[in-house]
Amino acid sequence: MTEENRRRNLRDEVDRADQALRAAQALIDLDLHADAVSRAYYAAYHLLRALLLSRGLEPKSHSGAIHLFNTEFVRPGLLPSSHNRLLGGLQRARELADYDPAVAFSAEDARQSLDDARSFAREVLDLLRREGWLGGAAAP
């Protein structure tokens, strides 16, 4: 992958994350809490993919992406280890939201997922800006 392609793909992932954050908020406003939880996870996941693209990495699975995140960003101290728990929690909630109709999510659950995804977004976008991958656009 050329650097130009990597930058374009990284930007596409950031754009998808922004769309997922906006969708999560809209779904909360519509009282569609399980769908909001799912979208919040995907916002974080697209940002995770953007981070990995900054290192030239393209994981084949969600769990592989989280493993590479730990290896490339948490262990070297670029991002806090609390983000591993945040991503794991968002992923587990998304799986329940998408695949277990017996699990009900409250408005508070959905808001917390969105808040977690936004927190992750702020730190990821800040790191990508510091490393020169993004311009100075506002964080979602």
The 8 nearest C-alpha neighbors of each residue, nearest first, counted from 0:
[[1, 4, 5, 2, 55, 3, 6, 8],
 [0, 2, 4, 3, 5, 6, 55, 7],
 [1, 3, 5, 4, 6, 0, 7, 55],
 [2, 4, 6, 1, 5, 7, 0, 8],
 [5, 3, 7, 1, 2, 6, 8, 0],
 [4, 6, 2, 8, 3, 7, 9, 1],
 [7, 5, 9, 3, 4, 8, 2, 10],
 [6, 8, 4, 10, 9, 5, 11, 3],
 [9, 7, 11, 5, 10, 6, 4, 12],
 [10, 8, 49, 6, 12, 11, 7, 5],
 [9, 11, 13, 7, 12, 8, 6, 14],
 [12, 10, 8, 14, 9, 13, 7, 15],
 [11, 13, 15, 45, 9, 14, 10, 49],
 [14, 12, 16, 10, 15, 11, 46, 17],
 [13, 15, 11, 17, 16, 12, 10, 18],
 [16, 14, 18, 12, 17, 13, 19, 11],
 [17, 15, 42, 13, 19, 45, 14, 18],
 [16, 18, 14, 20, 15, 19, 139, 21],
 [19, 17, 15, 21, 16, 20, 22, 14],
 [18, 20, 22, 42, 16, 38, 21, 17],
 [21, 19, 23, 17, 22, 18, 42, 39],
 [20, 22, 18, 24, 19, 23, 25, 17],
 [23, 21, 19, 25, 24, 20, 18, 26],
 [24, 22, 35, 26, 20, 38, 21, 25],
 [23, 25, 27, 21, 22, 26, 28, 20],
 [24, 26, 28, 22, 27, 23, 21, 29],
 [27, 25, 29, 31, 23, 35, 28, 24],
 [28, 26, 30, 24, 29, 25, 31, 32],
 [27, 29, 25, 26, 30, 24, 31, 23],
 [28, 30, 26, 27, 31, 25, 32, 24],
 [31, 29, 27, 28, 32, 26, 106, 35],
 [32, 30, 26, 29, 34, 27, 33, 35],
 [31, 33, 35, 109, 34, 30, 104, 27],
 [34, 32, 96, 36, 35, 104, 31, 37],
 [33, 35, 37, 36, 32, 31, 38, 26],
 [36, 34, 23, 32, 38, 26, 37, 33],
 [37, 35, 33, 39, 109, 34, 38, 112],
 [36, 38, 93, 34, 40, 35, 39, 96],
 [37, 39, 41, 35, 23, 19, 40, 36],
 [40, 38, 42, 113, 36, 37, 41, 116],
 [39, 41, 89, 43, 37, 38, 42, 90],
 [42, 40, 44, 38, 43, 39, 45, 19],
 [41, 43, 16, 19, 39, 45, 40, 44],
 [42, 44, 46, 40, 41, 116, 45, 47],
 [43, 45, 41, 47, 46, 42, 40, 48],
 [46, 44, 48, 12, 16, 47, 42, 43],
 [47, 45, 49, 43, 48, 44, 13, 16],
 [46, 48, 44, 50, 45, 49, 43, 51],
 [47, 49, 45, 51, 46, 50, 52, 44],
 [50, 48, 9, 46, 52, 47, 51, 12],
 [51, 49, 47, 53, 48, 52, 46, 54],
 [50, 52, 56, 48, 53, 54, 49, 47],
 [51, 53, 55, 49, 56, 54, 50, 9],
 [52, 54, 50, 51, 55, 49, 9, 132],
 [55, 53, 52, 51, 56, 50, 71, 57],
 [54, 56, 52, 53, 51, 57, 5, 0],
 [57, 55, 51, 52, 54, 58, 53, 67],
 [56, 58, 52, 51, 59, 55, 48, 64],
 [59, 57, 64, 60, 63, 56, 61, 67],
 [58, 60, 63, 57, 61, 64, 62, 56],
 [61, 59, 63, 62, 58, 64, 65, 57],
 [60, 62, 64, 63, 65, 59, 58, 44],
 [61, 63, 65, 64, 60, 66, 59, 58],
 [64, 62, 60, 66, 61, 65, 58, 67],
 [63, 65, 61, 67, 58, 62, 66, 68],
 [64, 66, 68, 62, 63, 67, 69, 61],
 [67, 65, 63, 69, 68, 64, 62, 70],
 [68, 66, 70, 64, 69, 65, 71, 63],
 [69, 67, 65, 71, 66, 72, 70, 64],
 [68, 70, 73, 66, 67, 72, 71, 74],
 [69, 71, 67, 68, 74, 72, 73, 66],
 [72, 70, 68, 69, 67, 73, 75, 74],
 [71, 73, 77, 68, 78, 69, 75, 74],
 [72, 74, 69, 76, 78, 75, 80, 79],
 [73, 75, 76, 70, 72, 69, 71, 77],
 [76, 74, 73, 72, 77, 71, 70, 78],
 [77, 75, 73, 74, 78, 72, 79, 80],
 [76, 78, 72, 75, 73, 79, 74, 126],
 [77, 79, 73, 76, 72, 80, 82, 122],
 [80, 78, 81, 73, 82, 76, 77, 83],
 [79, 81, 82, 83, 73, 78, 84, 69],
 [82, 80, 79, 84, 83, 85, 78, 86],
 [81, 83, 85, 80, 84, 79, 86, 119],
 [84, 82, 86, 81, 85, 80, 87, 69],
 [85, 83, 87, 81, 82, 86, 88, 80],
 [84, 86, 82, 88, 83, 87, 89, 81],
 [87, 85, 89, 83, 88, 84, 82, 90],
 [88, 86, 84, 90, 89, 85, 83, 91],
 [89, 87, 85, 91, 90, 86, 84, 92],
 [88, 90, 86, 92, 40, 87, 91, 93],
 [89, 91, 93, 87, 88, 92, 86, 40],
 [92, 90, 94, 88, 93, 89, 87, 95],
 [91, 93, 89, 95, 94, 90, 96, 88],
 [94, 92, 37, 96, 90, 95, 91, 97],
 [93, 95, 91, 97, 92, 96, 98, 90],
 [96, 94, 99, 92, 98, 93, 97, 91],
 [97, 95, 33, 93, 94, 98, 92, 99],
 [96, 98, 94, 95, 93, 99, 37, 33],
 [97, 99, 95, 94, 96, 100, 93, 101],
 [100, 98, 95, 101, 102, 96, 97, 94],
 [99, 101, 102, 98, 96, 103, 97, 95],
 [100, 102, 99, 103, 95, 98, 96, 104],
 [103, 101, 100, 99, 104, 95, 96, 33],
 [104, 102, 101, 105, 33, 100, 96, 32],
 [103, 105, 33, 32, 108, 102, 106, 109],
 [104, 106, 108, 107, 32, 109, 103, 33],
 [105, 107, 109, 108, 32, 110, 27, 104],
 [106, 108, 110, 105, 109, 111, 104, 112],
 [109, 107, 105, 111, 106, 110, 104, 112],
 [108, 110, 106, 36, 112, 32, 107, 111],
 [111, 109, 107, 113, 112, 108, 114, 106],
 [110, 112, 114, 108, 113, 109, 107, 115],
 [113, 111, 115, 109, 110, 114, 36, 39],
 [112, 114, 116, 110, 39, 111, 115, 117],
 [113, 115, 111, 117, 112, 116, 110, 118],
 [116, 114, 118, 112, 113, 117, 111, 119],
 [115, 117, 113, 119, 43, 118, 114, 39],
 [118, 116, 120, 114, 119, 115, 113, 121],
 [117, 119, 115, 121, 120, 116, 114, 122],
 [118, 120, 116, 117, 122, 121, 123, 115],
 [121, 119, 117, 123, 118, 122, 124, 116],
 [122, 120, 118, 124, 119, 123, 138, 125],
 [121, 123, 125, 119, 120, 124, 126, 118],
 [124, 122, 120, 126, 125, 121, 119, 127],
 [125, 123, 127, 121, 126, 122, 120, 128],
 [124, 126, 122, 128, 123, 127, 121, 129],
 [125, 127, 129, 123, 128, 124, 130, 122],
 [126, 128, 124, 130, 132, 125, 129, 133],
 [129, 127, 133, 131, 125, 130, 126, 132],
 [130, 128, 126, 131, 127, 125, 132, 133],
 [129, 131, 127, 128, 132, 126, 133, 125],
 [132, 130, 128, 129, 133, 127, 134, 126],
 [131, 133, 127, 128, 130, 6, 134, 53],
 [134, 132, 128, 131, 127, 135, 10, 124],
 [133, 135, 136, 128, 132, 131, 127, 137],
 [134, 136, 137, 133, 128, 138, 125, 124],
 [137, 135, 134, 138, 133, 128, 124, 139],
 [136, 138, 139, 135, 124, 121, 134, 125],
 [137, 139, 121, 136, 124, 120, 125, 117],
 [138, 17, 137, 117, 120, 121, 20, 21]]
